[in-house]
Amino acid sequence: MNFNQDWNYLFTSFEGRINRAPFWAGVIVLIVVNILISIIGGILGAIFGPLSYLATLASLAMIYPASALYAKRWHDRGKSGWWTLVMLIPLLGVLYAIYELGIQEGEPAANQYGPNPLGVAAA
């Protein structure tokens, strides 16, 4: 897979599994893009008031790539991508998701979502 296909897969596909490294890389990309959107939206809002809503719409559009990223990481943990909804629980849901997705290792063997992305079989 080439570099562009990897990023395309990371942010558009809800299939398969990813380990922690691509997950954190994706999170960083999403954070940077959201910061840039906020800065551009602030500038546009200061100059052309009604255009500030474009930044809000762009931020809402970021839900799809974030959901695709989270779903693949939940899959690596052996859980459905619907577990992303746990983040709707104030504070505790977000802390739990950070622990599960960002800290815990994925299942060592293949699971219902695919093979181990690290290529390591269970001992």
HUSULNOR-V222008 format. One record per pair of residues at least 6 apart in sequence whose C-alpha atoms are under 8 Angstrom apart, sorted by the first residue. I is the first residue (numbers start at 1). J is the second residue. Records with the same first field share a line. If there is no record, write none. Layout:
BEGIN
I: J, J
END
This chain:
BEGIN
10: 22, 26, 65, 68, 69
11: 26, 64, 65, 66, 68, 69
12: 64, 65, 68, 69
13: 68, 69
14: 67, 68, 69, 71, 72, 81
15: 71, 72, 113
16: 72, 75, 76, 113, 114
17: 72, 73, 74, 75, 76, 113, 114, 115, 116, 117
18: 72, 73, 75, 76, 117
19: 73, 76, 105, 106, 117, 118
20: 73, 101, 102, 103, 105
23: 69, 70, 73, 101, 102
24: 102
26: 69
27: 66
30: 62, 66
34: 59, 62
37: 55, 58, 59
38: 55
40: 55
41: 51, 52, 53, 54, 55, 56
42: 52
44: 51, 52
45: 51, 52, 53
46: 52
67: 84
70: 81, 84, 101
71: 80, 81, 82, 83, 84
72: 81
73: 81, 101
74: 80, 81, 83, 84, 100, 101
75: 81, 113
76: 106, 107, 113, 116, 117
77: 100, 101, 104, 105, 106, 107
78: 106, 107, 111, 112, 113
84: 97
86: 93, 94, 96, 97
87: 93, 94, 96, 97
88: 94
106: 116
107: 116
108: 116, 120, 121, 122
109: 115, 116, 120, 121, 122
110: 116, 121
END
